[in-house]
Amino acid sequence: MRFVKGFGQFWYDFIIGDDWKIAAAVVAALAVTLVVVLAGVSAAGAAIAGGVLLLLFFVASVLIDVRS
């Protein structure tokens, strides 16, 4: 059981890390990109939209940290 707990803690620390807001931004950008792909937009357009969203979410999370 200790192995399972250690394995879970490793992946939590690896994915979430120090800032949960950045991890949430990545998940949100991937979800929106999936919706864009399922809507029928080309792969290149979806990749650009996903990249722009990821950048905007990352900037928003940094601004939240700077303000506090």
FIKOLZA-1660 file (N, C-alpha, C; in steps of 0.1 Angstrom, whole numbers, plus 5000, padded with zeros to 4 digits):
% residues 68
   i   px   py   pz ch aa at
   1 5008 4988 5000  A  M  N
   1 5000 5000 5000  A  M CA
   1 5009 5013 5000  A  M  C
   2 5020 5012 5006  A  R  N
   2 5029 5023 5007  A  R CA
   2 5034 5027 4993  A  R  C
   3 5036 5017 4984  A  F  N
   3 5040 5019 4970  A  F CA
   3 5029 5027 4963  A  F  C
   4 5017 5023 4964  A  V  N
   4 5006 5030 4957  A  V CA
   4 5005 5044 4962  A  V  C
   5 5006 5046 4975  A  K  N
   5 5005 5060 4980  A  K CA
   5 5017 5068 4975  A  K  C
   6 5029 5063 4975  A  G  N
   6 5041 5070 4970  A  G CA
   6 5039 5073 4955  A  G  C
   7 5034 5063 4947  A  F  N
   7 5032 5065 4933  A  F CA
   7 5022 5076 4930  A  F  C
   8 5011 5076 4938  A  G  N
   8 5001 5087 4937  A  G CA
   8 5007 5101 4940  A  G  C
   9 5015 5101 4951  A  Q  N
   9 5021 5114 4955  A  Q CA
   9 5031 5119 4945  A  Q  C
  10 5038 5110 4939  A  F  N
  10 5048 5114 4928  A  F CA
  10 5040 5120 4917  A  F  C
  11 5030 5114 4912  A  W  N
  11 5023 5119 4900  A  W CA
  11 5015 5132 4904  A  W  C
  12 5010 5133 4916  A  Y  N
  12 5004 5146 4920  A  Y CA
  12 5014 5157 4920  A  Y  C
  13 5026 5155 4926  A  D  N
  13 5036 5165 4926  A  D CA
  13 5041 5168 4912  A  D  C
  14 5042 5158 4904  A  F  N
  14 5047 5160 4890  A  F CA
  14 5038 5168 4882  A  F  C
  15 5025 5165 4883  A  I  N
  15 5015 5172 4874  A  I CA
  15 5011 5185 4880  A  I  C
  16 5007 5186 4893  A  I  N
  16 5003 5198 4899  A  I CA
  16 5015 5207 4903  A  I  C
  17 5025 5201 4909  A  G  N
  17 5037 5208 4912  A  G CA
  17 5034 5219 4923  A  G  C
  18 5040 5230 4921  A  D  N
  18 5039 5241 4931  A  D CA
  18 5026 5249 4929  A  D  C
  19 5021 5250 4917  A  D  N
  19 5010 5259 4915  A  D CA
  19 4999 5252 4908  A  D  C
  20 4988 5250 4915  A  W  N
  20 4976 5242 4909  A  W CA
  20 4969 5250 4898  A  W  C
  21 4971 5264 4898  A  K  N
  21 4964 5272 4888  A  K CA
  21 4970 5269 4874  A  K  C
  22 4983 5267 4873  A  I  N
  22 4989 5264 4860  A  I CA
  22 4984 5250 4855  A  I  C
  23 4983 5240 4864  A  A  N
  23 4978 5227 4860  A  A CA
  23 4963 5229 4855  A  A  C
  24 4955 5237 4862  A  A  N
  24 4941 5239 4858  A  A CA
  24 4941 5246 4845  A  A  C
  25 4950 5255 4842  A  A  N
  25 4950 5262 4829  A  A CA
  25 4953 5253 4818  A  A  C
  26 4962 5243 4820  A  V  N
  26 4965 5233 4810  A  V CA
  26 4953 5225 4807  A  V  C
  27 4947 5220 4817  A  V  N
  27 4935 5211 4816  A  V CA
  27 4924 5219 4809  A  V  C
  28 4922 5232 4812  A  A  N
  28 4911 5240 4806  A  A CA
  28 4914 5242 4791  A  A  C
  29 4927 5245 4788  A  A  N
  29 4931 5247 4774  A  A CA
  29 4929 5235 4766  A  A  C
  30 4933 5223 4771  A  L  N
  30 4931 5210 4764  A  L CA
  30 4917 5207 4762  A  L  C
  31 4908 5210 4772  A  A  N
  31 4894 5208 4771  A  A CA
  31 4888 5217 4760  A  A  C
  32 4891 5229 4760  A  V  N
  32 4886 5238 4749  A  V CA
  32 4891 5234 4735  A  V  C
  33 4904 5230 4735  A  T  N
  33 4909 5225 4722  A  T CA
  33 4902 5213 4717  A  T  C
  34 4899 5204 4726  A  L  N
  34 4891 5192 4722  A  L CA
  34 4877 5196 4717  A  L  C
  35 4871 5206 4723  A  V  N
  35 4858 5210 4718  A  V CA
  35 4859 5217 4704  A  V  C
  36 4870 5224 4702  A  V  N
  36 4872 5230 4689  A  V CA
  36 4874 5220 4679  A  V  C
  37 4882 5209 4682  A  V  N
  37 4884 5199 4672  A  V CA
  37 4871 5191 4669  A  V  C
  38 4864 5188 4680  A  L  N
  38 4851 5181 4677  A  L CA
  38 4841 5190 4670  A  L  C
  39 4842 5203 4670  A  A  N
  39 4834 5212 4662  A  A CA
  39 4837 5212 4647  A  A  C
  40 4848 5206 4644  A  G  N
  40 4851 5204 4630  A  G CA
  40 4862 5214 4625  A  G  C
  41 4868 5221 4633  A  V  N
  41 4879 5231 4629  A  V CA
  41 4891 5222 4625  A  V  C
  42 4899 5227 4616  A  S  N
  42 4911 5220 4611  A  S CA
  42 4921 5218 4623  A  S  C
  43 4929 5209 4621  A  A  N
  43 4939 5206 4631  A  A CA
  43 4948 5217 4634  A  A  C
  44 4952 5224 4624  A  A  N
  44 4961 5236 4625  A  A CA
  44 4954 5247 4633  A  A  C
  45 4942 5250 4629  A  G  N
  45 4934 5260 4637  A  G CA
  45 4932 5256 4651  A  G  C
  46 4929 5244 4654  A  A  N
  46 4927 5239 4668  A  A CA
  46 4940 5240 4676  A  A  C
  47 4951 5237 4669  A  A  N
  47 4964 5238 4676  A  A CA
  47 4968 5253 4679  A  A  C
  48 4965 5262 4670  A  I  N
  48 4967 5276 4673  A  I CA
  48 4958 5281 4684  A  I  C
  49 4945 5277 4683  A  A  N
  49 4936 5281 4694  A  A CA
  49 4940 5276 4707  A  A  C
  50 4944 5263 4708  A  G  N
  50 4949 5257 4720  A  G CA
  50 4961 5264 4726  A  G  C
  51 4971 5268 4717  A  G  N
  51 4983 5275 4722  A  G CA
  51 4980 5289 4727  A  G  C
  52 4971 5296 4720  A  V  N
  52 4967 5309 4724  A  V CA
  52 4960 5309 4738  A  V  C
  53 4951 5299 4739  A  L  N
  53 4944 5298 4752  A  L CA
  53 4953 5294 4763  A  L  C
  54 4962 5285 4761  A  L  N
  54 4972 5281 4771  A  L CA
  54 4980 5293 4775  A  L  C
  55 4985 5301 4766  A  L  N
  55 4992 5313 4769  A  L CA
  55 4984 5323 4777  A  L  C
  56 4971 5325 4773  A  L  N
  56 4963 5334 4781  A  L CA
  56 4960 5329 4795  A  L  C
  57 4957 5316 4796  A  F  N
  57 4954 5311 4810  A  F CA
  57 4967 5311 4818  A  F  C
  58 4979 5309 4813  A  F  N
  58 4991 5310 4820  A  F CA
  58 4993 5324 4825  A  F  C
  59 4991 5334 4816  A  V  N
  59 4993 5348 4820  A  V CA
  59 4983 5352 4831  A  V  C
  60 4971 5347 4830  A  A  N
  60 4961 5350 4840  A  A CA
  60 4965 5344 4854  A  A  C
  61 4970 5332 4854  A  S  N
  61 4975 5326 4866  A  S CA
  61 4986 5333 4872  A  S  C
  62 4995 5338 4864  A  V  N
  62 5007 5346 4869  A  V CA
  62 5002 5359 4875  A  V  C
  63 4992 5366 4868  A  L  N
  63 4987 5378 4873  A  L CA
  63 4980 5376 4886  A  L  C
  64 4973 5365 4888  A  I  N
  64 4966 5362 4901  A  I CA
  64 4977 5361 4912  A  I  C
  65 4988 5355 4909  A  D  N
  65 4999 5353 4919  A  D CA
  65 5005 5366 4922  A  D  C
  66 5007 5375 4912  A  V  N
  66 5014 5387 4914  A  V CA
  66 5005 5397 4922  A  V  C
  67 4992 5397 4920  A  R  N
  67 4983 5406 4927  A  R CA
  67 4983 5402 4942  A  R  C
  68 4984 5390 4946  A  S  N
  68 4982 5386 4960  A  S CA
  68 4995 5388 4968  A  S  C
% end
